[in-house]
Amino acid sequence: MTNLSFQGKTVLVTGGSRGIGKAIASAFAASGAKVAIHYGHQQETAEQTKILWQVQVI
């Protein structure tokens, strides 16, 4: 498989807080992308995401 660079790109991953969505979001981040994650209203998940990825959660 070809390694793609997403440096300087922004991607939106829906359902990115767990499972396949989380793995996809991680892969994009590892490829240099800025990743926006959308998921249901779960405050605990938001806090875990904030700590794990050291990002702003809104």
C-alpha positions as a Markdown table, in Angstrom:
| # | Residue | x | y | z |
|---|---|---|---|---|
| 1 | Met | 0.0 | 0.0 | 0.0 |
| 2 | Thr | 1.2 | 3.5 | -0.9 |
| 3 | Asn | 1.9 | 5.8 | 2.1 |
| 4 | Leu | -0.1 | 9.0 | 1.6 |
| 5 | Ser | 0.8 | 12.3 | 3.1 |
| 6 | Phe | -2.0 | 14.4 | 4.5 |
| 7 | Gln | 0.4 | 17.1 | 5.7 |
| 8 | Gly | -1.4 | 20.5 | 5.8 |
| 9 | Lys | -4.8 | 18.9 | 5.1 |
| 10 | Thr | -7.8 | 18.8 | 7.5 |
| 11 | Val | -10.1 | 15.8 | 7.7 |
| 12 | Leu | -13.4 | 15.1 | 9.4 |
| 13 | Val | -14.0 | 11.7 | 10.9 |
| 14 | Thr | -17.5 | 10.9 | 12.0 |
| 15 | Gly | -17.7 | 8.3 | 14.8 |
| 16 | Gly | -14.1 | 8.9 | 15.6 |
| 17 | Ser | -14.1 | 8.3 | 19.3 |
| 18 | Arg | -13.9 | 4.5 | 19.2 |
| 19 | Gly | -13.5 | 1.5 | 17.0 |
| 20 | Ile | -12.9 | 1.8 | 13.3 |
| 21 | Gly | -13.5 | 5.6 | 13.4 |
| 22 | Lys | -10.8 | 6.0 | 16.1 |
| 23 | Ala | -8.3 | 4.0 | 14.1 |
| 24 | Ile | -9.0 | 6.0 | 11.0 |
| 25 | Ala | -8.6 | 9.3 | 12.9 |
| 26 | Ser | -5.3 | 8.0 | 14.3 |
| 27 | Ala | -4.1 | 7.0 | 10.8 |
| 28 | Phe | -4.9 | 10.4 | 9.4 |
| 29 | Ala | -3.2 | 12.2 | 12.3 |
| 30 | Ala | -0.1 | 10.0 | 11.9 |
| 31 | Ser | -0.1 | 11.0 | 8.2 |
| 32 | Gly | 0.2 | 14.7 | 9.2 |
| 33 | Ala | -3.5 | 15.7 | 8.9 |
| 34 | Lys | -5.4 | 18.0 | 11.3 |
| 35 | Val | -8.2 | 15.8 | 12.4 |
| 36 | Ala | -11.7 | 16.9 | 13.4 |
| 37 | Ile | -13.7 | 14.2 | 15.2 |
| 38 | His | -17.5 | 14.1 | 15.4 |
| 39 | Tyr | -19.3 | 11.7 | 17.8 |
| 40 | Gly | -22.3 | 11.6 | 20.1 |
| 41 | His | -22.8 | 13.6 | 23.2 |
| 42 | Gln | -20.7 | 11.7 | 25.7 |
| 43 | Gln | -18.7 | 14.0 | 28.0 |
| 44 | Glu | -16.5 | 11.1 | 29.3 |
| 45 | Thr | -15.5 | 10.2 | 25.7 |
| 46 | Ala | -14.7 | 13.9 | 25.0 |
| 47 | Glu | -12.5 | 14.1 | 28.0 |
| 48 | Gln | -10.7 | 10.9 | 27.1 |
| 49 | Thr | -10.1 | 12.2 | 23.6 |
| 50 | Lys | -8.8 | 15.5 | 24.9 |
| 51 | Ile | -6.3 | 13.8 | 27.2 |
| 52 | Leu | -5.2 | 11.1 | 24.7 |
| 53 | Trp | -4.6 | 13.4 | 21.8 |
| 54 | Gln | -3.8 | 16.6 | 23.7 |
| 55 | Val | -6.4 | 18.6 | 21.7 |
| 56 | Gln | -9.1 | 21.1 | 22.2 |
| 57 | Val | -12.6 | 19.5 | 22.6 |
| 58 | Ile | -15.7 | 21.6 | 21.9 |
